[in-house]
């Protein structure tokens, strides 16, 4: 799906491999590969990636609990923060 020149899609493990080298430096210290991999493998979690010009610039996590959904995090690459794109 395209929104204001941004591509939004469901994240999968191949996307995680794509951002593996920049997880900790660009998305702050909390994000390491193993923690993120376990989140992606959780059947109650869904992550969406946001791309601009084929580059992942951020992601959002949603946790499904029964009939509700909770946004667990919104993460944006440091160079794209504070730009008020949407």
Secondary structure, 3 states (H helix, E strand, C coil): CEECCEEEEECCHHHHHHHHHHHHHHCCCCCCHHHHHHHHHCCCEEEEEEEECCEEEEEEEEEEECCEEEEEEEEECHHHCCCCCC
